[in-house]
Amino acid sequence: MQPEAAQVLALEALGWIAADDEVFPLFVAATGANLGALQAQASDPDFLAAVLDFLLQDDRWVVAFCDAQGHPYTAPQSARAALPGGAVVNWT
């Protein structure tokens, strides 16, 4: 996945998180961000990577997001890999 497509998917994930009354408070608590900060950081690739990191913490969230947006269940992980810090570390 190209970084631009990954950013779009992460923005969709942010929208899904913000619209979910159960998940959004958890996201705010985890990030400490308020609505103004979310809007200001929405174009930052590092922040979008953090959005996907948060989403990927719970398989139920991944499934619900992907079902709502019409993405394959592997899309969030593919998007995360295309954003800063998402490269797989080669330990050999």
Backbone atoms as SQL, in Angstrom:
CREATE TABLE atoms (id INTEGER PRIMARY KEY, chain TEXT, resi INTEGER, resn TEXT, atom TEXT, x REAL, y REAL, z REAL);
INSERT INTO atoms VALUES
  (1, 'A', 1, 'MET', 'N', 0.841, -1.171, 0.000),
  (2, 'A', 1, 'MET', 'CA', 0.000, 0.000, 0.000),
  (3, 'A', 1, 'MET', 'C', 0.892, 1.243, 0.000),
  (4, 'A', 2, 'GLN', 'N', 0.513, 2.207, -0.800),
  (5, 'A', 2, 'GLN', 'CA', 1.258, 3.468, -0.884),
  (6, 'A', 2, 'GLN', 'C', 0.942, 4.341, 0.332),
  (7, 'A', 3, 'PRO', 'N', 1.891, 5.182, 0.754),
  (8, 'A', 3, 'PRO', 'CA', 1.663, 6.028, 1.930),
  (9, 'A', 3, 'PRO', 'C', 0.414, 6.918, 1.831),
  (10, 'A', 4, 'GLU', 'N', 0.131, 7.420, 0.645),
  (11, 'A', 4, 'GLU', 'CA', -1.044, 8.285, 0.488),
  (12, 'A', 4, 'GLU', 'C', -2.325, 7.505, 0.753),
  (13, 'A', 5, 'ALA', 'N', -2.423, 6.293, 0.241),
  (14, 'A', 5, 'ALA', 'CA', -3.594, 5.450, 0.478),
  (15, 'A', 5, 'ALA', 'C', -3.683, 5.049, 1.947),
  (16, 'A', 6, 'ALA', 'N', -2.533, 4.833, 2.562),
  (17, 'A', 6, 'ALA', 'CA', -2.504, 4.495, 3.983),
  (18, 'A', 6, 'ALA', 'C', -3.020, 5.655, 4.823),
  (19, 'A', 7, 'GLN', 'N', -2.659, 6.877, 4.445),
  (20, 'A', 7, 'GLN', 'CA', -3.137, 8.046, 5.179),
  (21, 'A', 7, 'GLN', 'C', -4.651, 8.194, 5.038),
  (22, 'A', 8, 'VAL', 'N', -5.175, 7.928, 3.858),
  (23, 'A', 8, 'VAL', 'CA', -6.621, 8.000, 3.647),
  (24, 'A', 8, 'VAL', 'C', -7.324, 6.971, 4.520),
  (25, 'A', 9, 'LEU', 'N', -6.807, 5.749, 4.542),
  (26, 'A', 9, 'LEU', 'CA', -7.412, 4.714, 5.369),
  (27, 'A', 9, 'LEU', 'C', -7.347, 5.094, 6.846),
  (28, 'A', 10, 'ALA', 'N', -6.233, 5.666, 7.283),
  (29, 'A', 10, 'ALA', 'CA', -6.103, 6.081, 8.679),
  (30, 'A', 10, 'ALA', 'C', -7.083, 7.200, 9.012),
  (31, 'A', 11, 'LEU', 'N', -7.313, 8.109, 8.079),
  (32, 'A', 11, 'LEU', 'CA', -8.313, 9.149, 8.301),
  (33, 'A', 11, 'LEU', 'C', -9.713, 8.545, 8.412),
  (34, 'A', 12, 'GLU', 'N', -9.993, 7.542, 7.598),
  (35, 'A', 12, 'GLU', 'CA', -11.273, 6.834, 7.711),
  (36, 'A', 12, 'GLU', 'C', -11.379, 6.179, 9.084),
  (37, 'A', 13, 'ALA', 'N', -10.287, 5.591, 9.546),
  (38, 'A', 13, 'ALA', 'CA', -10.278, 4.960, 10.867),
  (39, 'A', 13, 'ALA', 'C', -10.510, 6.002, 11.955),
  (40, 'A', 14, 'LEU', 'N', -9.895, 7.163, 11.831),
  (41, 'A', 14, 'LEU', 'CA', -10.103, 8.223, 12.808),
  (42, 'A', 14, 'LEU', 'C', -11.574, 8.635, 12.837),
  (43, 'A', 15, 'GLY', 'N', -12.179, 8.758, 11.673),
  (44, 'A', 15, 'GLY', 'CA', -13.601, 9.086, 11.605),
  (45, 'A', 15, 'GLY', 'C', -14.462, 8.017, 12.249),
  (46, 'A', 16, 'TRP', 'N', -14.120, 6.761, 12.004),
  (47, 'A', 16, 'TRP', 'CA', -14.871, 5.654, 12.605),
  (48, 'A', 16, 'TRP', 'C', -14.717, 5.673, 14.119),
  (49, 'A', 17, 'ILE', 'N', -13.498, 5.876, 14.589),
  (50, 'A', 17, 'ILE', 'CA', -13.245, 5.937, 16.034),
  (51, 'A', 17, 'ILE', 'C', -14.047, 7.079, 16.659),
  (52, 'A', 18, 'ALA', 'N', -14.007, 8.255, 16.035),
  (53, 'A', 18, 'ALA', 'CA', -14.696, 9.427, 16.577),
  (54, 'A', 18, 'ALA', 'C', -16.207, 9.237, 16.618),
  (55, 'A', 19, 'ALA', 'N', -16.742, 8.436, 15.724),
  (56, 'A', 19, 'ALA', 'CA', -18.188, 8.220, 15.660),
  (57, 'A', 19, 'ALA', 'C', -18.673, 7.126, 16.608),
  (58, 'A', 20, 'ASP', 'N', -17.755, 6.361, 17.177),
  (59, 'A', 20, 'ASP', 'CA', -18.141, 5.251, 18.053),
  (60, 'A', 20, 'ASP', 'C', -18.138, 5.718, 19.512),
  (61, 'A', 21, 'ASP', 'N', -19.308, 5.693, 20.123),
  (62, 'A', 21, 'ASP', 'CA', -19.457, 6.206, 21.492),
  (63, 'A', 21, 'ASP', 'C', -18.690, 5.409, 22.540),
  (64, 'A', 22, 'GLU', 'N', -18.344, 4.179, 22.240),
  (65, 'A', 22, 'GLU', 'CA', -17.582, 3.373, 23.191),
  (66, 'A', 22, 'GLU', 'C', -16.081, 3.471, 22.946),
  (67, 'A', 23, 'VAL', 'N', -15.676, 3.527, 21.693),
  (68, 'A', 23, 'VAL', 'CA', -14.255, 3.515, 21.349),
  (69, 'A', 23, 'VAL', 'C', -13.628, 4.906, 21.477),
  (70, 'A', 24, 'PHE', 'N', -14.369, 5.941, 21.109),
  (71, 'A', 24, 'PHE', 'CA', -13.793, 7.292, 21.116),
  (72, 'A', 24, 'PHE', 'C', -13.286, 7.724, 22.490),
  (73, 'A', 25, 'PRO', 'N', -14.036, 7.513, 23.577),
  (74, 'A', 25, 'PRO', 'CA', -13.482, 7.905, 24.882),
  (75, 'A', 25, 'PRO', 'C', -12.182, 7.159, 25.228),
  (76, 'A', 26, 'LEU', 'N', -12.075, 5.921, 24.789),
  (77, 'A', 26, 'LEU', 'CA', -10.844, 5.162, 25.019),
  (78, 'A', 26, 'LEU', 'C', -9.686, 5.772, 24.237),
  (79, 'A', 27, 'PHE', 'N', -9.974, 6.200, 23.015),
  (80, 'A', 27, 'PHE', 'CA', -8.952, 6.833, 22.179),
  (81, 'A', 27, 'PHE', 'C', -8.490, 8.150, 22.803),
  (82, 'A', 28, 'VAL', 'N', -9.445, 8.950, 23.262),
  (83, 'A', 28, 'VAL', 'CA', -9.101, 10.227, 23.885),
  (84, 'A', 28, 'VAL', 'C', -8.273, 9.984, 25.146),
  (85, 'A', 29, 'ALA', 'N', -8.673, 9.002, 25.938),
  (86, 'A', 29, 'ALA', 'CA', -7.924, 8.696, 27.157),
  (87, 'A', 29, 'ALA', 'C', -6.514, 8.209, 26.830),
  (88, 'A', 30, 'ALA', 'N', -6.387, 7.419, 25.781),
  (89, 'A', 30, 'ALA', 'CA', -5.073, 6.875, 25.419),
  (90, 'A', 30, 'ALA', 'C', -4.147, 7.939, 24.835),
  (91, 'A', 31, 'THR', 'N', -4.713, 8.879, 24.100),
  (92, 'A', 31, 'THR', 'CA', -3.884, 9.881, 23.426),
  (93, 'A', 31, 'THR', 'C', -3.791, 11.189, 24.183),
  (94, 'A', 32, 'GLY', 'N', -4.775, 11.464, 25.022),
  (95, 'A', 32, 'GLY', 'CA', -4.822, 12.744, 25.716),
  (96, 'A', 32, 'GLY', 'C', -5.225, 13.891, 24.810),
  (97, 'A', 33, 'ALA', 'N', -5.643, 13.584, 23.601),
  (98, 'A', 33, 'ALA', 'CA', -5.992, 14.613, 22.624),
  (99, 'A', 33, 'ALA', 'C', -7.436, 15.069, 22.810),
  (100, 'A', 34, 'ASN', 'N', -7.663, 16.340, 22.523),
  (101, 'A', 34, 'ASN', 'CA', -9.031, 16.844, 22.476),
  (102, 'A', 34, 'ASN', 'C', -9.427, 17.021, 21.020),
  (103, 'A', 35, 'LEU', 'N', -10.660, 17.443, 20.778),
  (104, 'A', 35, 'LEU', 'CA', -11.136, 17.551, 19.407),
  (105, 'A', 35, 'LEU', 'C', -10.281, 18.496, 18.571),
  (106, 'A', 36, 'GLY', 'N', -9.866, 19.614, 19.144),
  (107, 'A', 36, 'GLY', 'CA', -9.020, 20.561, 18.415),
  (108, 'A', 36, 'GLY', 'C', -7.686, 19.947, 18.032),
  (109, 'A', 37, 'ALA', 'N', -7.101, 19.203, 18.938),
  (110, 'A', 37, 'ALA', 'CA', -5.819, 18.549, 18.654),
  (111, 'A', 37, 'ALA', 'C', -5.990, 17.490, 17.576),
  (112, 'A', 38, 'LEU', 'N', -7.099, 16.767, 17.624),
  (113, 'A', 38, 'LEU', 'CA', -7.340, 15.746, 16.602),
  (114, 'A', 38, 'LEU', 'C', -7.423, 16.374, 15.222),
  (115, 'A', 39, 'GLN', 'N', -8.125, 17.481, 15.124),
  (116, 'A', 39, 'GLN', 'CA', -8.246, 18.160, 13.836),
  (117, 'A', 39, 'GLN', 'C', -6.899, 18.693, 13.364),
  (118, 'A', 40, 'ALA', 'N', -6.122, 19.229, 14.283),
  (119, 'A', 40, 'ALA', 'CA', -4.819, 19.799, 13.919),
  (120, 'A', 40, 'ALA', 'C', -3.825, 18.732, 13.490),
  (121, 'A', 41, 'GLN', 'N', -3.929, 17.548, 14.067),
  (122, 'A', 41, 'GLN', 'CA', -2.959, 16.479, 13.784),
  (123, 'A', 41, 'GLN', 'C', -3.412, 15.522, 12.692),
  (124, 'A', 42, 'ALA', 'N', -4.613, 15.696, 12.183),
  (125, 'A', 42, 'ALA', 'CA', -5.169, 14.739, 11.224),
  (126, 'A', 42, 'ALA', 'C', -4.350, 14.615, 9.942),
  (127, 'A', 43, 'SER', 'N', -3.507, 15.578, 9.642),
  (128, 'A', 43, 'SER', 'CA', -2.688, 15.486, 8.426),
  (129, 'A', 43, 'SER', 'C', -1.264, 15.011, 8.714),
  (130, 'A', 44, 'ASP', 'N', -0.955, 14.718, 9.963),
  (131, 'A', 44, 'ASP', 'CA', 0.381, 14.289, 10.355),
  (132, 'A', 44, 'ASP', 'C', 0.512, 12.772, 10.212),
  (133, 'A', 45, 'PRO', 'N', 1.389, 12.290, 9.335),
  (134, 'A', 45, 'PRO', 'CA', 1.538, 10.844, 9.140),
  (135, 'A', 45, 'PRO', 'C', 1.878, 10.078, 10.422),
  (136, 'A', 46, 'ASP', 'N', 2.648, 10.701, 11.316),
  (137, 'A', 46, 'ASP', 'CA', 2.967, 10.035, 12.584),
  (138, 'A', 46, 'ASP', 'C', 1.720, 9.862, 13.442),
  (139, 'A', 47, 'PHE', 'N', 0.876, 10.880, 13.476),
  (140, 'A', 47, 'PHE', 'CA', -0.375, 10.780, 14.227),
  (141, 'A', 47, 'PHE', 'C', -1.288, 9.723, 13.601),
  (142, 'A', 48, 'LEU', 'N', -1.361, 9.704, 12.280),
  (143, 'A', 48, 'LEU', 'CA', -2.208, 8.713, 11.600),
  (144, 'A', 48, 'LEU', 'C', -1.703, 7.302, 11.860),
  (145, 'A', 49, 'ALA', 'N', -0.399, 7.136, 11.971),
  (146, 'A', 49, 'ALA', 'CA', 0.150, 5.832, 12.341),
  (147, 'A', 49, 'ALA', 'C', -0.319, 5.445, 13.737),
  (148, 'A', 50, 'ALA', 'N', -0.343, 6.417, 14.650),
  (149, 'A', 50, 'ALA', 'CA', -0.819, 6.153, 16.008),
  (150, 'A', 50, 'ALA', 'C', -2.302, 5.793, 16.025),
  (151, 'A', 51, 'VAL', 'N', -3.074, 6.404, 15.140),
  (152, 'A', 51, 'VAL', 'CA', -4.496, 6.054, 15.028),
  (153, 'A', 51, 'VAL', 'C', -4.631, 4.575, 14.668),
  (154, 'A', 52, 'LEU', 'N', -3.850, 4.143, 13.693),
  (155, 'A', 52, 'LEU', 'CA', -3.917, 2.734, 13.292),
  (156, 'A', 52, 'LEU', 'C', -3.371, 1.822, 14.379),
  (157, 'A', 53, 'ASP', 'N', -2.335, 2.246, 15.080),
  (158, 'A', 53, 'ASP', 'CA', -1.833, 1.459, 16.217),
  (159, 'A', 53, 'ASP', 'C', -2.945, 1.241, 17.235),
  (160, 'A', 54, 'PHE', 'N', -3.699, 2.297, 17.515),
  (161, 'A', 54, 'PHE', 'CA', -4.802, 2.189, 18.457),
  (162, 'A', 54, 'PHE', 'C', -5.862, 1.217, 17.934),
  (163, 'A', 55, 'LEU', 'N', -6.278, 1.391, 16.701),
  (164, 'A', 55, 'LEU', 'CA', -7.303, 0.526, 16.109),
  (165, 'A', 55, 'LEU', 'C', -6.877, -0.941, 16.139),
  (166, 'A', 56, 'LEU', 'N', -5.629, -1.190, 15.843),
  (167, 'A', 56, 'LEU', 'CA', -5.125, -2.563, 15.747),
  (168, 'A', 56, 'LEU', 'C', -4.987, -3.258, 17.102),
  (169, 'A', 57, 'GLN', 'N', -5.245, -2.544, 18.189),
  (170, 'A', 57, 'GLN', 'CA', -5.181, -3.152, 19.515),
  (171, 'A', 57, 'GLN', 'C', -6.296, -4.158, 19.759),
  (172, 'A', 58, 'ASP', 'N', -7.398, -4.041, 19.022),
  (173, 'A', 58, 'ASP', 'CA', -8.560, -4.884, 19.293),
  (174, 'A', 58, 'ASP', 'C', -9.124, -5.415, 17.970),
  (175, 'A', 59, 'ASP', 'N', -9.117, -6.726, 17.836),
  (176, 'A', 59, 'ASP', 'CA', -9.619, -7.333, 16.600),
  (177, 'A', 59, 'ASP', 'C', -11.076, -6.968, 16.332),
  (178, 'A', 60, 'ARG', 'N', -11.868, -6.799, 17.387),
  (179, 'A', 60, 'ARG', 'CA', -13.279, -6.418, 17.193),
  (180, 'A', 60, 'ARG', 'C', -13.383, -5.058, 16.531),
  (181, 'A', 61, 'TRP', 'N', -12.498, -4.146, 16.910),
  (182, 'A', 61, 'TRP', 'CA', -12.509, -2.818, 16.297),
  (183, 'A', 61, 'TRP', 'C', -12.110, -2.900, 14.834),
  (184, 'A', 62, 'VAL', 'N', -11.106, -3.709, 14.539),
  (185, 'A', 62, 'VAL', 'CA', -10.660, -3.875, 13.148),
  (186, 'A', 62, 'VAL', 'C', -11.800, -4.416, 12.299),
  (187, 'A', 63, 'VAL', 'N', -12.457, -5.447, 12.789),
  (188, 'A', 63, 'VAL', 'CA', -13.564, -6.048, 12.046),
  (189, 'A', 63, 'VAL', 'C', -14.690, -5.041, 11.853),
  (190, 'A', 64, 'ALA', 'N', -15.070, -4.342, 12.921),
  (191, 'A', 64, 'ALA', 'CA', -16.164, -3.372, 12.819),
  (192, 'A', 64, 'ALA', 'C', -15.821, -2.244, 11.854),
  (193, 'A', 65, 'PHE', 'N', -14.591, -1.730, 11.946),
  (194, 'A', 65, 'PHE', 'CA', -14.160, -0.664, 11.041),
  (195, 'A', 65, 'PHE', 'C', -14.172, -1.137, 9.597),
  (196, 'A', 66, 'CYS', 'N', -13.562, -2.288, 9.354),
  (197, 'A', 66, 'CYS', 'CA', -13.477, -2.802, 7.978),
  (198, 'A', 66, 'CYS', 'C', -14.859, -3.120, 7.412),
  (199, 'A', 67, 'ASP', 'N', -15.718, -3.679, 8.225),
  (200, 'A', 67, 'ASP', 'CA', -17.087, -3.951, 7.763),
  (201, 'A', 67, 'ASP', 'C', -17.809, -2.650, 7.425),
  (202, 'A', 68, 'ALA', 'N', -17.639, -1.636, 8.253),
  (203, 'A', 68, 'ALA', 'CA', -18.312, -0.356, 8.027),
  (204, 'A', 68, 'ALA', 'C', -17.793, 0.362, 6.792),
  (205, 'A', 69, 'GLN', 'N', -16.495, 0.227, 6.527),
  (206, 'A', 69, 'GLN', 'CA', -15.876, 0.961, 5.421),
  (207, 'A', 69, 'GLN', 'C', -15.687, 0.133, 4.153),
  (208, 'A', 70, 'GLY', 'N', -15.964, -1.158, 4.235),
  (209, 'A', 70, 'GLY', 'CA', -15.822, -2.014, 3.060),
  (210, 'A', 70, 'GLY', 'C', -14.390, -2.387, 2.734),
  (211, 'A', 71, 'HIS', 'N', -13.533, -2.429, 3.735),
  (212, 'A', 71, 'HIS', 'CA', -12.133, -2.804, 3.536),
  (213, 'A', 71, 'HIS', 'C', -11.921, -4.265, 3.913),
  (214, 'A', 72, 'PRO', 'N', -10.935, -4.913, 3.300),
  (215, 'A', 72, 'PRO', 'CA', -10.567, -6.251, 3.791),
  (216, 'A', 72, 'PRO', 'C', -9.962, -6.111, 5.187),
  (217, 'A', 73, 'TYR', 'N', -10.063, -7.169, 5.966),
  (218, 'A', 73, 'TYR', 'CA', -9.588, -7.117, 7.354),
  (219, 'A', 73, 'TYR', 'C', -8.083, -6.888, 7.466),
  (220, 'A', 74, 'THR', 'N', -7.362, -7.119, 6.412),
  (221, 'A', 74, 'THR', 'CA', -5.916, -6.902, 6.424),
  (222, 'A', 74, 'THR', 'C', -5.524, -5.456, 6.096),
  (223, 'A', 75, 'ALA', 'N', -6.467, -4.644, 5.682),
  (224, 'A', 75, 'ALA', 'CA', -6.157, -3.280, 5.236),
  (225, 'A', 75, 'ALA', 'C', -5.532, -2.405, 6.320),
  (226, 'A', 76, 'PRO', 'N', -6.045, -2.400, 7.561),
  (227, 'A', 76, 'PRO', 'CA', -5.404, -1.535, 8.560),
  (228, 'A', 76, 'PRO', 'C', -3.940, -1.890, 8.817),
  (229, 'A', 77, 'GLN', 'N', -3.626, -3.172, 8.847),
  (230, 'A', 77, 'GLN', 'CA', -2.230, -3.563, 9.068),
  (231, 'A', 77, 'GLN', 'C', -1.359, -3.181, 7.868),
  (232, 'A', 78, 'SER', 'N', -1.894, -3.343, 6.675),
  (233, 'A', 78, 'SER', 'CA', -1.143, -2.935, 5.480),
  (234, 'A', 78, 'SER', 'C', -0.904, -1.435, 5.476),
  (235, 'A', 79, 'ALA', 'N', -1.920, -0.684, 5.875),
  (236, 'A', 79, 'ALA', 'CA', -1.775, 0.771, 5.942),
  (237, 'A', 79, 'ALA', 'C', -0.748, 1.152, 6.999),
  (238, 'A', 80, 'ARG', 'N', -0.793, 0.477, 8.128),
  (239, 'A', 80, 'ARG', 'CA', 0.157, 0.792, 9.202),
  (240, 'A', 80, 'ARG', 'C', 1.592, 0.563, 8.749),
  (241, 'A', 81, 'ALA', 'N', 1.802, -0.480, 7.983),
  (242, 'A', 81, 'ALA', 'CA', 3.146, -0.789, 7.492),
  (243, 'A', 81, 'ALA', 'C', 3.666, 0.285, 6.542),
  (244, 'A', 82, 'ALA', 'N', 2.752, 1.012, 5.891),
  (245, 'A', 82, 'ALA', 'CA', 3.150, 2.032, 4.920),
  (246, 'A', 82, 'ALA', 'C', 3.388, 3.404, 5.549),
  (247, 'A', 83, 'LEU', 'N', 3.092, 3.537, 6.828),
  (248, 'A', 83, 'LEU', 'CA', 3.258, 4.816, 7.514),
  (249, 'A', 83, 'LEU', 'C', 4.529, 4.800, 8.357),
  (250, 'A', 84, 'PRO', 'N', 4.964, 5.968, 8.837),
  (251, 'A', 84, 'PRO', 'CA', 6.211, 6.039, 9.624),
  (252, 'A', 84, 'PRO', 'C', 6.225, 5.048, 10.787),
  (253, 'A', 85, 'GLY', 'N', 7.333, 4.334, 10.910),
  (254, 'A', 85, 'GLY', 'CA', 7.495, 3.379, 11.998),
  (255, 'A', 85, 'GLY', 'C', 6.850, 2.046, 11.756),
  (256, 'A', 86, 'GLY', 'N', 6.292, 1.847, 10.584),
  (257, 'A', 86, 'GLY', 'CA', 5.570, 0.617, 10.312),
  (258, 'A', 86, 'GLY', 'C', 6.373, -0.465, 9.627),
  (259, 'A', 87, 'ALA', 'N', 7.607, -0.174, 9.285),
  (260, 'A', 87, 'ALA', 'CA', 8.435, -1.174, 8.607),
  (261, 'A', 87, 'ALA', 'C', 8.728, -2.340, 9.540),
  (262, 'A', 88, 'VAL', 'N', 8.734, -3.514, 8.982),
  (263, 'A', 88, 'VAL', 'CA', 9.050, -4.702, 9.767),
  (264, 'A', 88, 'VAL', 'C', 10.548, -4.713, 10.044),
  (265, 'A', 89, 'VAL', 'N', 10.879, -4.910, 11.282),
  (266, 'A', 89, 'VAL', 'CA', 12.284, -4.927, 11.687),
  (267, 'A', 89, 'VAL', 'C', 12.881, -6.286, 11.343),
  (268, 'A', 90, 'ASN', 'N', 14.036, -6.268, 10.693),
  (269, 'A', 90, 'ASN', 'CA', 14.738, -7.496, 10.365),
  (270, 'A', 90, 'ASN', 'C', 15.838, -7.684, 11.401),
  (271, 'A', 91, 'TRP', 'N', 15.696, -8.682, 12.244),
  (272, 'A', 91, 'TRP', 'CA', 16.629, -8.880, 13.341),
  (273, 'A', 91, 'TRP', 'C', 17.821, -9.755, 12.950),
  (274, 'A', 92, 'THR', 'N', 17.875, -10.218, 11.704),
  (275, 'A', 92, 'THR', 'CA', 18.983, -11.085, 11.326),
  (276, 'A', 92, 'THR', 'C', 20.048, -10.324, 10.578);
